[in-house]
Amino acid sequence: MRVIDLRSDTVTHPTPDMRRAIFEAEVGDDVFGEDPTVNRLEAMAAEKMGKEAALFVTSGTQGNLLAVLTHTKHGDEIILGDEAHILWYEVGGAATLGGVNMRTLPNDSGGCLDPDDVLLAIRERDIHCPETTLLCLENTHNRCGGTVLTIEYTNDVCDIAHSRGLKVHLDGARIFNAAVALGVPASALVQNVDSVSLCLSKGLSAPVGSLLCGSTAFIERARKLRKMLGGGMRQAGIVAAAGVVALESMVDRMADDHANARRLAQGLAAIKGIRLTHEHVPTNIVMFGLVPELSAEQFVAGLEEAGVRIIPLEGDLLRAVTHCEVSNPDIDEALTRIEAVCRRLRVR
Ligand SMILES: Cc1ncc(COP(=O)(O)O)c(C=O)c1O
């Protein structure tokens, strides 16, 4: 039985073109700045983001942590959403390694922070208070269901942060999903942020790596901090080569993943026992729940047996993600299998 793996877009494998590029990659010692393939990837990413420079990092988590470390000093406060990936899934690195206080504001269902809340949360200069130095945004927003921040919203909230002397970092692990969904260049979505991290190993299907992009001075500092974190990789062109292919050839096709996610959501909504928690599915993430009679644990185990994999989040919240290894017919097949599992569990 073919397994349909909807747990995450991170399960995607390198494509044949990527494997070829890896095999043929020209490499050098990247800590000395001598890996031509890494240099090429960094230049491409900087260009696509409209930033002066970029840094190849091991993961999205490392990119976000480096952004926090580079933009702030120990004891500062950063503002971020209460559903932010940085808060939930990055092992608290910003607090433990960066020594910053994470001040959370409610994310609305679209993954936005209310600009008025942001303004109010910025600390006045006061002997009692930490200094607020960074605002973190996320586009697309993972825990809000792959929602998209628009150019206008991002610019508005950047203006507020900048007017009070804060920097803005965007966790853009899936920034190309946002760009494809909105039909705009990714650079337009990040024009006013001070830094953006983007991932190669999610919907773009590369095996490893992310890029942190920003000004030349910012990236120079981040490069040194990457070394401190043990992220100075030597002949990293071996993996960067796949990243070059990812940026060249895997972006536009993500529209198919979005269409598949919408179809999956429509199909799920029609299955007895399932309720969509996020009706709007703008990109490749589908969030749903179950009626009280169905247990999430049994449901996920039943799907696993039926060859469909999804991720349980907390409570009865479940997540399915589409990607380049899930085809249009796979969606129909997944829905058939999911329906059968629901029927069996409801009858029991
Ligand atoms: C929005 C977002 N940011 C950052 C990350 C972290 O990426 P990595 O798993 O490469 O550390 C993820 C991973 O899923 C994510 O969804």
The ligand as an ORCA input file, in Angstrom:
! r2SCAN-3c Opt
* xyz 0 1
  C       7.058     28.600     10.554
  C       8.252     27.786     10.862
  N       9.364     28.388     11.263
  C      10.485     27.714     11.537
  C      10.524     26.341     11.425
  C      11.779     25.609     11.829
  O      12.390     24.972     10.795
  P      13.412     23.743     11.071
  O      12.555     22.565     11.328
  O      14.191     23.682      9.808
  O      14.231     24.116     12.245
  C       9.389     25.662     11.001
  C       9.407     24.180     10.877
  O       8.437     23.555     10.572
  C       8.210     26.399     10.734
  O       7.082     25.798     10.342
*
